[in-house]
Amino acid sequence: MKAKKALVITQEEFIRQYRNHRRRIIFYRLLILVVFFVLWEGAARLGLIDPFIFSSPVRLANAFIELIPGGMIFRHIGTTLFETFISFLLVLAFGLAAAVILWWNHSISRVLEPYLIALNSLPKSALAPILIVWLGNNMKTIVVCAIMLAVFGTIINLYTDFITTDPDKILLVRTLGGNKIDILFKVVLPQNFPSLISSMKVNIGLCLVGVIIGEFLAANAGLGYLIIYGSQVFRLAGIWIGCAIV
């Protein structure tokens, strides 16, 4: 009875320490952010940095408020988010399907692997003007630009994880009479689910970067457009707003 009570106390103590640890982490994160903004604003007000070039938190807040009437800022944010999520979902679908095909047929993987590596190493931003010529100055170009930035790395990483799946588990499924579909859905995909989640975390950022690059060249709305427009009219607060939101 005493041992059971001690175990309960130990569990409660662990939970309490864990919650306190989480609170400290959140507190220090917020503290770093607040100190950064205070130092930034103070440096601008004291003349240590040029507020016109480097802006300041107060200037950013005022510029953001100016964009609220008419919903302009929300239109830019919504456009970028929509393009990012569309490209992210397409990268996830294409990347997973291609990785499964390469794992399924080793002959195809041997043929295509050097091409995938070459395509993954291409400077995607340099291809954006070509995409404009091919697809036009529209959202399709932006989405394709974002997909190209992320999809080849996704295919290579997932395929590498698939082919390094635990061979003992695959042998067990074969021994029990399972076929390749069983191996795929009962061993390969479940075992590599953490890798898929990690790939998704990376891809959402890459897709956002690709969308911003596309909006620099082929957009009339979006955060990338807001940044490039701010540079053209020398409105640096608009540039900082776009960068801060991104």
N, C-alpha and C positions, 0 to 999 in steps of 0.2 A: 504493500500500500504506500509506504513511504517512497519506494523507488518510483512508483507510478506518479506520485505527486511531484517528486523532484524532476521527473521527465517533463511534466506539464509546465512546471515553472521554467525549466530550461527552454522549452519551446516558446513560451511567452516572452522570455528574455531575448531570445534570438529574433523574434518578430519585432520587438520593441527596438532593438539595436539596428535592425535592418531599416525600419521606418525612419529612425533618427538619421541613419546614414544617407538615405534618399533625400531627406529634408536638407541636410547639409550640402549635398551635391547641388540641389536646386538653388539653394541660397547662394552658394559661391558662383554658380553660373549667372544668376541675376546680378550679383555684386560686380562681377567682371564687366557685364554689359553696361550697368549704370555708371561705373567708374570710367569706362571708355567714352560714353557720351558726355559725361561731365568734363573730362579732360579735353575732349574735342571742342565743346562749347567754350570752355575757358580759354583755350589756346586761340580760338577765333576772336573772342572779345578782347583779349590782351594784345592782339596783334602779332602773336607768335607765328601764326599762319595766315595767309590771305583768305578771308572768308568768301571772296568772290570765286576763287579757284577751288578751294577745298570745302567751301560751304560750311554749314554748321547744323546741329540738330534743330535749332529754332528755325533756321532758313528752310530746312527740309520740311518741317511741319507746316510752315506757312505755304510753301509751294504745293504740298499735298492738299491742303485745304482749298487752295485756288482751283485745283483740278476736280474737286468734288462736285460743284454745281454742273448739272447736265450729265453727270455720271461718266465723264470722260476717263477718269483714272480707272474706274471699275470696268469700263469697256476694254481698256488696254490689258488689265489683269485677266479678265475673262477670256479674251482672245488668246493670250499666251497659255493660259491653263488648258483651254480646249485643245489647242494644237499639241501641247505637251502630252496630254493624256491619250489623244488619238495615236500619236507616234509611239508612245510607250506601250500601248496595247498591241499595236502592229508589230513592234520589235519583239515583244513577248511571244506572240503567236508564231511569227516567222522563225524566230530563233529556236524555239522549242521544237517546232515541226522539222526544221532543217537538221537539228542535232539528232533527233530521233531517226531521221532518214539515213544520216551518215553512220549512226551506230548500227542500224539495221543491215546496211549493206557496206561491207568493208571495201569493196572494190570502188564504189562511188566516193567513199571518204579518201581513199588513196589518190584518186584522180583529182578531186576538188580541193584537197587540203592546201597545196601550195598557192592556189588561186585565192582561197579565203585569207591566207596569211598576207598575201600581196594586197588584197583589197582592204584588209584591216589596217595596213600601214600607210595607205594613201592619205594625203592631207585633205580631209573632207571639206574644209572651209574653202579650199582653192577650187573645188568643183561646183560651188554654189552658183557662180556666174553661168556655168555651162547648163546647170539645171534650169536657170531662168530662161535660157534660150530654148531648151527642150520643152519645158512644161508651162512656161509663161510666168508672169508676175502675179502669182496668186498663192492661196493657202496650200495648194497641192505641192508646190515647190518647197515650202517651209517644212511640211511634214516629211517629205522625201529626204530632205537635208538632215533632219533629225534622225530618221531611220538609218540612214547611211552611217551616221556617227556611232551608232550603238550596236547594230544588228550583227556585224561580222565578229566583233569581239564576243558577243553573246553566244553565237554559234560555236566558236572555237572553245570557249570555256566550258559550255555545257557538254559538248561532244567529248572533251578531255575527261570530264567527270564521269560521263556515262561509261567510257571504255575502261575506267579504273575502278568500276564497281567491284565489290568483294566477290572474287571468283568462287569462293566456297558456297556462298548463298546461291549463286547461279547454278553451280553443280548440284546443290540440294534440290532445286526446282526441277532440273532435268531428271534427276534420279526418281523423283516422285511423278514423273510423266508429264511435266509441264512443257509447253512449247515456247516459242520466242515471244509471243504476246504475253504469256504469263510472266516470263522473265522481265519484260518491260514494265508491266503494270504492278507487279508484286515485289520486284527487287530494285530495278534500275531507278524508276521514278521515285518511289518512296525513300530510297537511300539517298538520293541526290536532291531531295526537296529542300534541305538547308542551302545547298548551292544555288538552287533556283531562286530562293528568297534573297540571297546575297546578290545574285545577278540583277534582280529586280531593283534592289536598293541602288546599285550603281547605275542602272539604265535610266531611272527616273531623272537623275542628275544629268546624264549624258544627253537625254532627249531634250531637257530644258536648255542645255547649252546649244544643241543643234537648232532648236527653235529660235533662240535669240540670234544666232548667226544668220539663219534664214530671214528673220525679220529685219536685220540690218540692210538686206539687199532687196527683199521682195515682199514688202508689207506696207499697208497704210494704217495699221493698228497693231497694238501689242507693246510689250515692254521694250523689246528690241527697237521697234520703231520710235518709241518715246525717247530712248537713249540716243539714237542716231539723229533724231530731229533736234534734240537739245544741243548736240554738238554742232549741228549746222547753223543754228541761230544763236549759238554761244550762250545758251541758257543752261549753265552748269548744274543748277539746282535740279532741273529735270533729269539730267544724267544721273545724279546721285540718288534721286528717288527711284529711278528704274533699277539701278544697281542694288540699292538697299532692299527693294521688294524681291528681286531675283535671289 
